[in-house]
Amino acid sequence: MRAVQVTDGIWWVGAIDWNLRDFHGFETPQGTTYNCYLVVGETGIALVDTTKAPFVPELLSRIESVVPLERVTHIIVNHVEPDHNGGLPDVMAAIPGARVVASPSGVRGVADYHNGLVVEAVKADDVIDLGGKTLHFMPQPMVHWPDSMFTYCPEVATLMPNDAFGQHVSSEERFADEYGIDGALAELGIYYANILLPLGTAVGKAIAKVVETGWKLDVVAPSHGLIWRGEDIGRVIEAYGRWGNGVKRDKALVVYSTMWGSTDALARRIADGIGAAGVEVEVFDLAATPIAHITAELLEAKALVLGSPTLHHGMLYRVAGYLQYLAGLKPTDRIAATFGSYGWSKGAEKQMRERLEEIGFELPFDDFLVKFRPTDEDLAAAEAWGREIAEAVKAR
């Protein structure tokens, strides 16, 4: 298998997982890559990150398309999660002479994952000299694990930040500008929303730290998906800065599940009211749209309007599952409102409201409920209720 040159002296030698459809519990319809990079100096060669264990043969084959394995002198562990570290013992066995380094927390993580496997620690002021190429390290705890670390090669202005700036995309294109920048940025948002959203404070600090160093960035090479280069890097940094600082716009999501169409009819009219009042609105039936995509749309939204009919005195399972998913991501500093339909008893609205409050949403509106099927008057009231929500969004 062939390597792909990223820049002078750095090669992509990772693996493509075309068939991955679930990662961290969210859907990955485009698969992913496990990116590893070979940094070739005059006196040393470093492999930055390894891969998921089943893909080690692919990684080794790509390395061998550039240099013999025995010439690799260093292995850098930026992150101990199994998609990057799972194959480390097999890689070490194939390259037994290499010096293996990680952050101090990464050293402990490698030992925990691999039955006491010992690697060396590097700190922020350490430098590995490969001869004409040097590697500098920036620990970035909680972007997105305590052990996370960025590796930088100043001679070619290339940052290898592991999971930061990644996306779940499997393709033959290695660069975002080859794949299509708009599509790559959309995948960047999906990845951020579903993995890094609860770590916004750490992400904001990480971006500030990179900027403060004055490191020149010609290439940003993450551990998943496409590589960023040139002027596109500015757009990526700006997006992470915006998301990390919780910047939102006048936007609302109407998310729901329905049984016999009543809640669906309400959702549509509520959305009409929101849109008519001049607020951007997106409508998602949980039965039709992957949760990961909905969560990405919530990233810059100020409001979530959530609907469910009542079944067995409670909310539908899709709505319950969505709320459980959101609970881990902690999308705070937003308003929410609940709506739905019921037959002989209510109950869904109470469960939704309680769960939303637990997550951290503000709920300034009374629930909007109809019995059985909405009348024309109910639908008109739903549209008016949507307008009220829109005004609250614009006031934030």
C-alpha positions in Angstrom: 0.0 0.0 0.0 1.2 3.5 -0.8 2.0 6.4 1.4 1.0 9.9 0.5 3.3 12.9 0.8 1.9 15.6 3.0 4.8 18.1 2.8 8.5 18.0 2.5 9.7 15.0 4.6 6.3 14.1 6.1 4.2 11.2 4.7 0.7 10.0 5.5 0.9 6.3 6.3 -2.4 5.7 8.0 -5.3 3.4 7.4 -8.8 3.8 5.8 -11.8 2.3 7.6 -14.3 2.4 4.8 -17.0 0.4 6.7 -17.1 2.0 10.1 -20.7 3.0 10.8 -20.6 3.7 14.6 -18.0 5.6 16.6 -18.5 6.7 20.3 -22.2 5.7 19.8 -22.9 8.1 16.9 -23.4 7.2 13.3 -20.5 7.5 10.9 -22.0 7.0 7.4 -18.8 7.9 5.6 -16.5 5.7 7.7 -13.2 7.2 8.9 -9.4 7.1 8.7 -6.8 6.5 11.3 -4.1 9.0 10.3 -0.5 8.3 11.1 2.4 10.4 9.9 6.0 9.5 9.1 8.5 12.4 9.7 11.7 11.7 7.8 14.9 13.5 9.0 18.5 13.1 8.0 19.4 11.1 11.2 16.1 9.9 12.5 12.6 9.0 11.4 9.5 9.3 13.6 6.1 7.7 13.3 3.5 10.0 14.8 0.6 7.9 16.2 -0.3 4.3 15.4 -3.7 2.9 14.5 -6.5 0.6 15.5 -5.1 -2.9 16.0 -6.7 -4.6 12.9 -5.2 -2.0 10.6 -1.5 -2.4 11.7 -0.6 -4.4 8.6 -1.9 -1.5 6.4 0.1 1.0 8.4 3.3 -1.1 8.2 2.9 -1.6 4.5 2.6 2.2 3.9 5.7 2.9 6.0 7.6 0.3 4.0 6.7 2.1 0.8 8.8 5.0 2.1 11.5 3.5 4.2 12.5 0.1 5.7 10.8 -0.4 9.1 14.2 -0.7 10.9 15.0 2.9 10.0 12.2 4.2 12.2 13.8 5.6 15.3 10.9 7.1 17.2 7.2 6.4 17.8 5.1 9.3 19.1 1.9 8.5 21.0 -0.3 11.7 20.9 -3.3 9.9 22.4 -3.9 6.5 24.0 -7.4 5.8 22.8 -7.6 2.4 21.0 -8.2 3.9 17.5 -4.7 5.4 17.8 -3.0 3.3 20.4 -4.7 -0.1 20.0 -2.0 -1.3 17.6 0.9 0.1 19.5 2.3 -3.3 20.8 2.2 -4.8 17.3 3.9 -1.8 15.8 6.6 -1.9 18.6 7.1 -5.5 17.9 7.6 -4.8 14.2 10.0 -1.8 15.0 11.7 -3.0 18.2 14.5 -0.4 18.1 12.3 2.6 18.1 12.1 4.9 21.1 8.4 5.4 22.1 7.2 8.6 23.8 4.0 10.0 25.1 2.8 12.8 27.4 3.2 12.0 31.2 -0.5 11.1 31.3 -0.1 9.1 28.1 2.7 7.0 29.7 0.2 6.0 32.4 -2.5 5.4 29.8 -0.3 3.1 27.7 0.6 1.1 30.7 -3.0 0.7 31.7 -4.2 -0.3 28.2 -1.3 -2.7 27.5 -0.6 -4.6 30.7 2.2 -2.4 32.0 3.9 -1.6 28.6 6.6 1.0 29.3 7.1 4.1 27.2 9.0 7.4 27.9 7.4 10.7 28.8 8.0 14.0 26.9 7.1 17.4 28.2 6.2 20.8 26.6 9.8 21.9 26.5 11.3 18.7 25.1 12.5 18.5 21.5 13.3 15.4 19.4 16.0 16.2 16.7 15.7 14.0 13.6 18.3 15.9 11.7 16.9 18.7 9.7 13.5 18.0 11.3 12.6 18.6 14.9 9.5 17.6 16.8 8.0 19.9 19.5 5.3 18.9 21.9 2.3 20.6 23.4 0.2 18.7 26.0 -3.5 19.5 25.5 -5.3 17.8 28.3 -9.0 17.2 27.6 -8.8 17.8 23.9 -10.2 15.3 24.3 -8.6 13.0 26.9 -6.2 13.8 29.8 -3.3 12.4 27.8 -3.9 14.3 24.6 -0.9 16.0 23.0 -0.1 18.0 19.9 3.2 17.4 17.9 4.7 20.1 15.8 7.4 20.1 13.1 8.5 23.8 12.7 10.8 23.2 9.7 7.7 22.5 7.5 5.1 24.3 9.7 3.1 21.2 10.3 0.9 20.5 13.3 -0.2 17.0 14.1 -2.9 17.5 16.8 -4.4 14.0 16.9 -8.2 14.2 17.3 -8.4 18.0 17.2 -9.6 19.3 13.8 -10.5 15.8 12.7 -13.6 14.5 10.9 -15.0 11.1 10.2 -14.5 10.8 6.4 -13.1 7.8 4.5 -11.9 8.8 1.0 -9.1 8.4 -1.4 -8.5 12.2 -1.1 -6.1 13.0 1.8 -6.6 16.8 1.7 -9.7 18.9 2.5 -9.2 21.0 -0.6 -9.2 17.9 -2.8 -12.3 16.5 -1.1 -14.2 19.8 -1.2 -13.8 22.4 1.5 -17.5 22.9 2.2 -18.1 19.2 2.7 -15.0 19.0 4.9 -16.1 21.9 7.1 -19.5 20.3 7.5 -17.9 17.0 8.7 -15.6 19.1 11.0 -18.7 20.4 12.7 -20.3 17.0 13.1 -17.2 15.7 14.7 -16.8 18.6 17.0 -20.4 18.5 18.1 -20.5 14.8 18.9 -17.1 14.5 20.6 -15.7 17.9 21.7 -18.9 19.8 22.6 -18.7 19.2 26.4 -15.0 20.2 26.4 -15.5 23.7 24.9 -13.5 25.4 27.7 -10.5 23.2 27.1 -10.8 23.6 23.3 -10.9 27.4 23.6 -7.7 27.3 25.8 -6.1 25.0 23.3 -6.7 27.3 20.4 -5.4 30.3 22.4 -2.3 28.3 23.3 -1.5 27.4 19.7 -2.0 31.1 18.7 0.1 32.3 21.5 3.1 30.2 20.6 3.3 31.9 17.2 3.7 28.6 15.5 3.4 29.0 11.8 0.8 26.6 10.3 1.0 25.6 6.7 -0.4 22.1 7.4 -2.7 20.8 10.1 -2.8 17.0 10.0 -5.4 15.5 12.3 -5.7 11.8 13.2 -9.1 11.4 11.5 -10.3 12.4 8.1 -8.8 15.1 5.9 -5.7 17.2 6.2 -6.0 21.0 6.2 -3.5 23.2 4.4 -3.0 26.8 3.2 -5.7 29.4 3.7 -8.3 26.8 4.8 -6.5 26.4 8.1 -7.6 29.9 9.1 -11.3 28.9 8.6 -10.8 25.8 10.7 -9.1 27.7 13.5 -11.8 30.3 13.4 -14.6 27.6 13.6 -13.0 25.9 16.6 -12.6 29.2 18.3 -16.2 30.1 17.7 -17.5 26.7 18.9 -15.1 26.6 21.9 -16.3 30.0 23.0 -20.0 29.0 22.6 -20.8 31.5 19.9 -24.4 31.0 18.6 -26.7 32.6 16.1 -30.4 33.2 15.8 -31.4 29.6 15.0 -33.8 27.0 16.5 -34.2 23.3 16.0 -37.5 21.6 16.0 -36.8 17.9 16.9 -39.5 15.3 17.5 -40.8 11.8 17.1 -44.4 11.0 16.2 -46.8 8.0 16.3 -49.9 8.9 14.1 -48.8 12.3 12.7 -50.2 14.7 15.3 -46.8 15.7 16.7 -45.5 15.9 13.2 -48.2 18.3 12.2 -47.5 20.5 15.3 -43.7 20.5 14.5 -44.3 21.8 11.0 -46.5 24.7 12.1 -44.2 25.6 15.0 -41.4 25.7 12.5 -43.5 27.9 10.2 -44.0 30.4 13.1 -40.3 30.4 14.0 -39.3 31.0 10.4 -41.9 33.7 9.8 -40.5 35.6 12.7 -37.1 35.8 11.0 -35.2 33.1 12.9 -33.4 30.3 11.0 -35.1 26.9 11.7 -34.4 23.3 11.0 -36.9 20.5 11.5 -35.8 16.9 12.3 -37.9 13.7 12.8 -35.8 11.5 15.0 -36.9 8.5 13.0 -35.5 9.9 9.8 -32.3 11.7 10.7 -29.1 10.5 12.5 -28.7 11.9 15.9 -25.1 13.0 15.1 -26.4 15.2 12.3 -29.0 16.8 14.5 -26.4 17.4 17.2 -24.2 19.2 14.7 -27.1 21.5 13.7 -27.6 22.3 17.5 -24.0 23.5 17.7 -24.7 27.1 16.9 -28.4 27.1 17.7 -29.9 29.1 20.6 -33.1 26.9 21.0 -34.2 23.3 20.9 -38.0 22.7 20.5 -38.6 19.1 21.4 -41.8 17.1 20.7 -43.2 13.7 21.6 -46.6 12.1 21.9 -47.4 10.4 25.2 -47.1 6.7 25.2 -47.5 4.7 28.5 -47.5 7.9 30.4 -44.1 8.9 29.0 -42.1 10.1 26.0 -41.3 7.9 23.0 -38.1 5.9 23.2 -36.4 7.9 20.4 -36.9 11.1 22.3 -35.6 9.5 25.5 -32.6 8.2 23.7 -31.9 11.6 22.1 -32.0 13.3 25.5 -29.7 10.7 27.0 -27.3 11.3 24.2 -27.4 15.1 24.8 -26.8 14.6 28.5 -23.3 13.5 27.8 -22.6 16.4 25.5 -23.9 19.1 27.9 -25.2 21.7 25.3 -25.8 24.4 27.9 -26.6 28.1 27.5 -29.7 27.4 25.3 -33.4 27.6 25.7 -35.8 24.7 25.1 -39.5 24.2 24.8 -41.6 21.0 24.7 -44.7 20.1 22.7 -46.7 17.0 21.8 -50.0 15.2 21.7 -51.7 12.8 24.1 -54.8 10.6 24.3 -56.3 9.5 27.6 -53.3 10.8 29.7 -50.4 13.2 29.5 -46.8 12.5 30.7 -44.3 12.9 27.9 -44.0 16.7 28.4 -43.2 16.2 32.1 -40.4 13.8 31.3 -39.0 15.9 28.5 -39.0 19.1 30.7 -37.3 17.4 33.6 -34.6 15.9 31.5 -33.9 19.1 29.6 -33.6 21.0 32.9 -31.2 18.3 34.1 -29.0 18.8 31.0 -28.9 22.5 31.5 -31.5 24.0 29.2 -33.6 27.0 30.2 -37.4 26.4 29.7 -39.1 29.8 29.7 -42.4 28.5 28.0 -45.3 26.4 29.1 -45.6 23.1 27.3 -47.7 23.1 24.1 -50.1 20.1 24.1 -53.1 18.9 22.1 -55.4 16.0 22.6 -55.5 13.4 19.9 -55.4 15.3 16.6 -54.7 19.0 16.3 -57.6 21.2 15.1 -57.2 24.1 12.8 -57.3 26.3 15.9 -54.6 24.2 17.5 -52.3 24.5 14.5 -52.8 28.3 14.3 -51.9 28.4 18.0 -48.8 26.3 17.4 -47.6 28.7 14.7 -48.2 31.6 17.1 -46.2 29.7 19.8 -43.4 29.3 17.3 -43.3 33.1 16.8 -43.0 33.6 20.6 -40.1 31.2 20.7 -38.4 33.1 17.8 -38.7 36.4 19.7 -37.1 34.8 22.7 -34.2 33.5 20.4 -33.7 37.0 19.0 -33.7 38.5 22.5 -30.7 36.3 23.6 
